[in-house]
Amino acid sequence: MSAPTKAAALVSRGDVIGYEGQWRRVRALRMDTGSMGELSVVVAWEEGGFDRFPAEDDLLLRTPCLFA
């Protein structure tokens, strides 16, 4: 049996993602397709704004801190 070359993550509301040098909390997310038919994940942040990630991107996740 061989080891996988990539790890997949399920992202849901309330998860914390490392992005652009800081940790951000997911408010909402949805799948979308681009103009060329590529699949992407659109994430809305609790801190405001949203970002689009190609579906094959790796996302760095951590457990939310309850005592921040």
C-alpha positions in Angstrom: 0.0 0.0 0.0 1.3 3.4 -0.9 1.0 6.7 1.1 -1.1 9.5 -0.4 0.7 12.4 -1.9 -1.9 15.0 -0.9 -4.2 15.3 2.1 -7.8 16.4 1.7 -9.7 18.4 4.2 -13.4 19.0 4.7 -14.0 22.6 5.5 -17.1 23.8 7.3 -18.5 26.9 9.0 -16.5 27.9 12.1 -13.2 26.3 10.9 -10.1 28.3 11.1 -7.9 28.6 8.0 -4.4 30.0 7.7 -4.4 32.4 4.7 -2.2 35.4 3.8 -0.2 35.1 7.0 -3.1 35.1 9.4 -5.8 32.8 10.8 -9.3 33.5 9.6 -12.6 31.9 10.6 -15.0 30.5 7.9 -18.5 32.1 8.0 -19.9 30.4 4.9 -18.6 28.5 1.8 -19.9 27.2 -1.5 -18.7 25.5 -4.6 -18.5 27.4 -7.9 -17.2 27.0 -11.4 -15.1 29.5 -13.2 -15.4 30.8 -16.8 -13.3 27.8 -18.1 -15.3 25.3 -16.1 -12.8 24.8 -13.3 -14.1 23.9 -9.9 -13.4 26.2 -7.0 -14.4 26.7 -3.3 -15.6 30.2 -2.3 -15.0 31.0 1.3 -16.7 34.0 3.2 -14.8 35.1 6.3 -16.2 36.1 9.7 -13.6 39.0 9.5 -15.3 40.2 6.3 -14.7 39.6 2.6 -14.4 36.4 0.7 -11.8 34.4 -1.3 -11.9 31.8 -4.1 -9.6 28.8 -4.0 -9.1 26.3 -6.8 -10.5 23.0 -5.7 -7.1 21.3 -5.9 -5.5 23.8 -3.5 -4.3 22.6 -0.1 -5.8 24.5 2.8 -4.1 24.7 6.2 -6.6 24.1 9.0 -6.4 24.3 12.7 -8.9 23.7 15.6 -10.6 26.9 16.7 -9.3 28.2 20.1 -12.2 28.5 22.5 -10.4 30.9 24.8 -9.1 33.5 22.3 
